[in-house]
Each structure stands twice: as C-alpha cells, then as structure tokens.
C-alpha cells in the first residue's frame, strides 16, 4: 500500500512510518522543513514538501495514495483553535480526495474516556472534536475512515512529554506534587505501541471506527508522583485545589481530571496488543530524569 503520512517526522509520526515500512508499505511523508525532509530521506521515506495549510498539495498527496494517516498538528496551546481549524480543513480535503474509493483515512485525536463507544468527553474544551466528527462522517461518503483517540501520556525514552514537565516542576518546587488524594487516573501508551495501532487501523479498521490508543487504562497521579519523588529524592506531597495553578501552572486543569479509558474494543476489533513498557515502568527506568 502507498501511504501518505502527515506529521511523518514528528514524535509519533516517525515511529508510524518505520512501522509501515517494516510491514512492507511504501510511505510518502509530508515535510514542511529541510530538517524534516532530511530526516525522512535518511529513513528511506519518499518526501512530499508542503504544509497542512497547502490544501492543493494535500489533495494531490491523498489522490496519489492508497491511504492516508493524518498526524500533523500544531500543539502550541496559544494557537490551539487555529490549529484545529487547519486540521478540519485538511480532513475535509482528504475526504474530497478519497470519497467513493473505500480507501482508508486514519487521524489522531485526543480525549480517550470510557469506552470507544463513548461520545467525546463533554468536559473537554478541545476544538479538535470537530475534526474527529468530520472524519467519522466520511464513512457515509465511501471513505474507510477511523479515529485513534490517543492517551494524554504518549511516552518512550526519546521524549519526556507530559511526565517530563512534571519532573521539571518537581525540581523547581522542591516537591513531587499530586492533586487532592492523587487517586485520579490518566491513560498512557508507549509510542511504539501507538505506532502499531495506526498501522493496523490503516490496514483493517472498518469505516467509522473509533479506536483507543491506550495501554495503561488508569494510572493514578499519585503513582506517577511517587516515582518522580523517588528518583529526585524529593518529598511526595499533596497539592490543594487552591494551590494547583501556582504549583502546576497551565497543566493544573488537566492534571486534576479523572479520565480512565478502556481499550477492550480496540483490541477485539484489530487484534492490537501493547507489548512495550507501561508508563510507570518506563518512568522508573530513569531516562526522564536526565538534566
């Protein structure tokens, strides 16, 4: 299969394209910079120069491929709404290119909560929900579309992500904090397990599928704080709701939420089996604590 991938040189995308190539697929990666293009070329990936704002380029890339994996997204929180609008336009463009062909379109989305059959979390302010809805609606236009809801903590040794930010906060504050009693739960998935899920979705997810990129279905905030405290030799301390903003900054709203999610339907539908270390084991390896 010839697969057009946006975000191909990113944290998740770079793992997805390697998994696709290993499975025998031909990959064309969208690259907006010389650095991204060089990275893809060195990995043996065909390069298509452009951006997600270049709708003609996206249409051509999708039209010339057997399927699309859309991962590109600007995660600058100050530009989140603009990025979500750009994503929606890109998805609509892919839909126009793939309509009536039964070719696959797989996108990444956030907010896994409950089961795969659950509607998007009503407490989530994310404007990306519009893109996910648009993707699923393409099933009615003859596109084998699917949405992968990714856990908020996508982790491995190469990038520190959300947990790395907590490590930095702990160093700065002199304590490893958690909110309330720390019993609220997050989901997590190893980057390589997530990459495998995107490939399986491309290959065989039915049209209109919602999938959960979740391996750890509910890791407590206190368990994460305990590992951080142990590695940094810092006390592990409860932070009150009143002090959350001062301690955690803009992350406070996310960190206080209880958002467990199941992956049972995804496993059953695609035969996906996460095999890489869970969040606590990965964190306990110590690489997140390097300065």
C-alpha positions in Angstrom: 0.0 0.0 0.0 1.2 3.5 -0.9 0.5 5.6 2.2 0.5 9.4 2.5 1.5 10.5 6.1 1.4 14.0 7.5 3.4 14.7 10.6 5.7 11.9 9.4 8.9 13.3 11.1 7.2 14.0 14.4 7.4 12.1 17.7 4.6 9.7 16.8 4.8 10.0 13.1 8.4 9.0 12.9 7.5 5.7 14.6 4.5 5.2 12.5 6.4 5.5 9.2 9.0 3.0 10.4 6.3 0.5 11.4 4.6 1.0 8.0 7.9 0.4 6.1 8.7 -2.7 8.2 5.3 -4.1 7.3 6.0 -3.6 3.6 4.2 -0.4 2.8 5.5 2.4 0.7 5.4 5.7 2.6 5.2 9.3 1.3 5.8 11.8 4.1 4.8 15.4 4.2 7.7 17.6 5.2 7.5 21.4 5.8 11.2 22.0 6.5 14.6 21.0 5.2 15.3 19.3 8.6 12.1 17.2 8.4 12.8 16.3 4.7 16.3 15.2 5.5 15.1 13.1 8.4 12.6 11.3 6.2 15.0 10.8 3.4 17.6 9.2 5.8 14.9 6.8 6.8 14.2 5.8 3.2 10.9 7.7 3.1 9.7 9.5 -0.1 9.3 13.2 0.7 6.4 15.5 -0.3 7.3 19.1 0.5 4.4 21.2 1.9 2.3 22.1 4.9 -1.1 21.2 6.2 -2.3 24.6 5.0 -1.5 23.7 1.4 -4.8 22.1 0.6 -4.0 21.5 -3.1 -0.8 19.6 -2.0 -2.8 17.6 0.5 -5.4 16.7 -2.1 -2.7 15.6 -4.6 -0.9 13.6 -1.9 -4.1 11.7 -0.9 -5.3 11.2 -4.5 -2.0 9.6 -5.4 -2.0 7.2 -2.5 -3.9 4.1 -1.3 -4.5 5.5 2.1 -3.7 8.5 4.4 -2.5 8.7 8.0 -3.0 12.3 9.3 -0.9 13.1 12.3 0.2 16.7 11.8 -1.0 19.2 14.4 0.4 22.3 15.9 0.4 21.7 19.7 1.2 25.3 20.7 -1.6 25.9 23.2 -1.7 29.6 22.3 -2.7 28.7 18.7 -4.9 25.7 19.5 -8.1 26.9 17.9 -6.3 28.0 14.7 -4.6 24.6 14.6 -7.9 22.8 15.0 -9.4 24.8 12.1 -6.5 24.0 9.9 -6.9 20.3 10.8 -10.6 20.4 9.9 -9.8 21.9 6.5 -7.2 19.2 5.9 -9.6 16.4 6.9 -12.3 17.8 4.5 -9.7 18.0 1.8 -8.7 14.3 2.3 -12.4 13.4 2.3 -12.8 15.1 -1.1 -9.8 13.2 -2.5 -10.8 9.8 -1.1 -14.6 9.9 -1.5 -16.2 6.9 -3.1 -12.9 4.9 -3.1 -13.1 2.9 0.2 -9.5 3.9 0.8 -8.6 4.5 4.4 -8.1 7.7 6.3 -6.8 7.4 9.9 -6.4 10.5 12.1 -5.0 11.1 15.6 -7.3 12.7 18.1 -7.2 13.3 21.8 -9.6 12.7 24.7 -10.0 8.9 25.2 -12.5 8.4 28.0 -14.7 5.5 29.0 -15.1 3.1 26.1 -14.6 3.5 22.4 -18.4 3.8 22.0 -18.5 6.9 24.3 -19.0 10.3 22.8 -16.2 12.8 23.2 -15.7 14.0 26.8 -18.2 16.9 27.2 -15.8 18.5 29.8 -13.1 18.6 27.1 -12.6 22.1 25.6 -10.7 20.7 22.7 -11.8 22.2 19.3 -10.3 19.1 17.7 -13.6 17.2 18.3 -14.9 18.8 15.1 -12.1 17.1 13.1 -12.9 13.8 14.6 -16.6 14.1 13.9 -15.8 15.1 10.3 -13.5 12.1 9.9 -16.2 9.7 11.1 -18.8 11.2 8.9 -16.7 10.4 5.8 -17.7 6.8 6.2 -21.0 7.8 4.6 -19.1 9.1 1.6 -17.2 5.9 0.9 -14.1 6.6 2.9 -12.8 3.9 5.3 -12.2 6.5 8.0 -11.1 5.9 11.6 -10.1 8.0 14.6 -7.4 7.0 17.0 -8.0 8.7 20.4 -4.6 8.9 21.9 -3.8 8.8 25.6 -2.5 12.1 27.0 0.7 10.4 28.1 2.4 9.0 25.0 5.8 8.0 26.2 9.2 6.4 25.5 12.9 7.1 26.1 13.3 9.7 23.3 10.9 12.4 24.5 9.9 13.5 28.0 6.4 14.9 27.2 3.8 15.4 29.9 5.7 13.5 32.5 8.9 15.4 31.7 7.1 18.6 32.5 6.1 17.2 35.9 9.7 16.3 36.6 10.7 19.9 35.8 8.0 21.2 38.1 9.1 18.9 40.9 12.7 20.1 40.5 11.7 23.7 40.5 9.3 23.4 43.5 11.4 21.0 45.6 8.5 18.5 46.0 6.8 16.0 43.7 3.2 17.0 43.9 -0.2 15.5 43.2 -3.6 17.0 43.4 -6.0 16.1 46.2 -5.6 12.5 47.3 -3.9 11.6 44.0 -6.4 8.9 43.1 -7.4 10.5 39.8 -6.3 8.4 36.8 -4.7 9.0 33.4 -4.3 6.8 30.4 -0.9 6.2 28.8 0.6 4.4 25.8 4.1 3.7 24.6 5.0 5.4 21.3 5.8 2.2 19.5 2.5 0.6 20.6 0.7 3.7 19.3 2.5 3.4 16.0 1.4 -0.2 15.6 -2.2 0.8 16.2 -2.1 3.4 13.5 -0.8 0.8 11.0 -3.4 -1.7 12.0 -6.2 0.9 11.7 -4.9 1.7 8.2 -4.9 -1.9 7.2 -8.2 -3.2 8.5 -10.3 -0.8 10.7 -13.9 -0.7 9.4 -15.3 2.6 8.2 -16.4 4.9 11.0 -14.2 3.2 13.7 -13.3 4.9 16.9 -10.1 3.4 18.5 -8.4 3.9 21.8 -4.6 4.3 21.7 -4.5 3.3 25.4 -2.3 0.7 27.0 -2.4 1.8 30.7 -6.1 2.3 31.2 -5.8 4.2 34.5 -2.5 5.2 36.2 -3.0 7.2 39.3 -1.5 10.7 39.6 -0.1 9.7 43.0 1.8 6.7 41.5 3.4 9.0 38.9 4.4 11.5 41.6 5.8 8.7 43.8 8.2 7.6 41.1 9.3 11.2 40.4 9.9 11.8 44.1 11.9 8.6 44.5 14.2 9.4 41.5 14.7 13.0 42.5 15.0 12.3 46.2 12.1 14.7 46.9 9.1 14.5 49.2 5.9 13.5 47.6 3.2 16.0 48.6 -0.5 16.6 48.1 -1.3 20.0 46.5 -4.6 21.6 47.3 -7.0 22.7 44.6 -6.4 26.3 45.8 -2.7 26.0 45.2 -2.9 23.9 41.9 -2.5 26.8 39.5 0.5 28.2 41.4 2.2 24.8 41.5 1.4 23.2 38.2 0.7 26.3 36.0 -1.4 25.7 32.9 -1.3 21.9 33.4 -3.4 22.2 36.6 -6.7 21.7 34.7 -5.6 18.6 33.0 -3.8 17.0 36.0 -6.8 17.1 38.2 -9.1 15.2 35.9 -10.0 11.5 36.4 -10.0 10.2 32.8 -9.6 6.4 32.7 -10.4 4.7 29.4 -10.8 1.1 28.1 -9.0 -0.4 25.1 -11.1 -3.6 25.0 -13.0 -2.9 21.8 -9.8 -1.8 20.0 -8.1 -5.0 21.0 -11.0 -7.1 19.9 -11.5 -5.3 16.6 -7.9 -5.1 15.4 -6.0 -7.7 17.5 -3.8 -4.9 18.9 -1.7 -6.0 21.8 0.5 -3.4 23.5 3.9 -5.0 24.3 6.2 -2.2 25.4 6.7 -0.9 28.9 3.9 0.9 30.7 4.2 4.4 31.9 5.4 3.6 35.4 8.0 1.0 34.2 9.2 3.4 31.5 9.4 6.3 34.0 11.2 4.0 36.5 14.0 3.4 34.0 15.3 6.8 34.9 15.8 8.4 31.5 13.2 11.1 32.1 15.4 12.5 34.9 18.5 13.4 33.0 19.2 17.1 33.1 
